Amino acid sequence: MTNNAQDYQRIAAVAGASPVGLVVLLYERLITDLTRAVAAMEKGDLETRVAQINHAFLILGQLEGSLDSSQAPEAARTQALFYSVARAKILEAHLKSSPKMLKEQIVLLNDVRAAWEQVDPARNARVLLPASLPSRAGNQDDEELAVLDASA
């Protein structure tokens, strides 16, 4: 896939995302950055490692800046603490050049990303069913998924 096609797909994903969906996208990019930092650590590529960790810190800042304590003060405090601890652990992993420590953060961030994904109203507005279920025309295709709007 060309860079232009990838850029278009990223823009389209952001444009069509719900607010919660945007948080999920930020988590996905954060996890990608840290995964790339791990690979750079393992290769001894300091420049890439620094760039990826710096970008991860920017995303953590964006996530932290998006917290709204007026709606759910306790949840916002908990998330702020989570981001603060994640930032400290990522910095420690970076300073110690520890892929293992970064991988531990990736696991935690992925768990939180999955939780956000579960509460995304745009995601939950659709139901994914295996296409092996009979369609209106009576055709079956095990390779495809049928996407049905929950409102239909």
N, C-alpha and C positions, 0 to 999 in steps of 0.2 A: 504494500500500500504506500502511495506517495505521501510526502509530508503535507502537501496541500489537502489531500483527502483526510489524513489524520487530524489536521487542524480543523477542518470543517466538521468532522465528527465530534470533536471536543466542544466546539462552539455550539453545535446543535444540542449536545447533551446538556450543557449548561443552560442554554436558552429554554429548554423544555423542562427543566428540573423544578421541583417544588422547593421551598426553603429547606425542608429536611433532606431532600435529594441533593441539594448543594452541599450540605454538611457531609453527606455520604461521599460525594465526589472529592471533597477536601480530604477526607480520611483516606480514600483510595490513593490520591496523589501523595499524601504523607507516607503511606506504607510503601509506595513505589520509590519515593526518595530514599527511605531508609534501606530498602532492599538493594538499591543501587549503591548506597554507601557501604553496605556489607560487602558487596562484590568488589568495590574499590579497595576496601580494607584488605580483603583477601589477596588482591593483586598487588598491593603496595602502592596504589595510585592515590597519592595524597591530594592532588588537585581536585579530582572528581569527588573524592570523599568529602572534602571541605565544601565544595559546591552543593552537593546533595544534602548535607547536614544543615548548611545555611538555609537552603530552601525549605527544609523540614521545619526549621525554627520559624520561618516566615508564615508557614501554614499554621503552626501551633498558635502564633500570634493572631492570625485571622480567626481561627476557631475561638480563641479566648475572647477576642474583641466582639464576637457575635453573640456572646452570652447576654441574656436579658434577665436580670435579677428582679425586675418588676413583676414578671409573670410567675416565676417559680424560684424564689430566692434560695431555698435549700438546694435545689437541683443545680442552680447556677454556681453556688459555692462548691458543691461537690465536683462539678465539671472543671471549675477553675483550679481546684486542688489537683485533679487528675492531670490537667495540662501542665501545671507547675512541676509535678513529680516526673512526668514524661520528659519534659525539657531537661530537668536535672539528670535523669538517667541517660538520656541521649548524649548530653554533654560529657558525662562521666565515661560512657562507652567510647566517645570520640577521643577523649584525653588518654584513655587507657588502650586505645586501638583494639577494642574488644568486639569482634563480630558477634560473639555469644550474647553479650549484653544488649546489643542492638536487636538481635533476633528475638530476645525476650520482650522488648518493647513492641516489636512488630506483631507478635502474638496478641499482646494486650490490646493494641490499637485495632487489630483486625476483629477482636471480640466486640469492642465498642462500636466499630463500623457496622458489624452485623446487627447489633441491637438497633442502631439508628435506621438501618435499612428496613427492619421489621415495622417501624412506626411511620415509615414514609407513606403518606396518603396516596401519592401518585402510584407507588408500587402496589399498594393494597387495593387500588381501584381496578386492577386487572387480575384475572385468575389464569394461571397457566395449566393447561390440561394436555396430557399426551395425545398426539394426533391419532393414536391407535383407537381412540374412542370413535364410534360411528359419527361421521359428519352428516350434514343435511342431505348431501348427495349420495351418501352411503359408501363413499370412498374411504379407505384407510391408508395412512402413510406413516410408518413408524419413525421416519427420519425427521418429521416436522413437528412443531408444537402449534397448537391452536390457541390463539389469544382471544379471550372473550372479555368484553367489558362487563364489569360486575353490575352495571346499571341496566344492562340489556335483559 
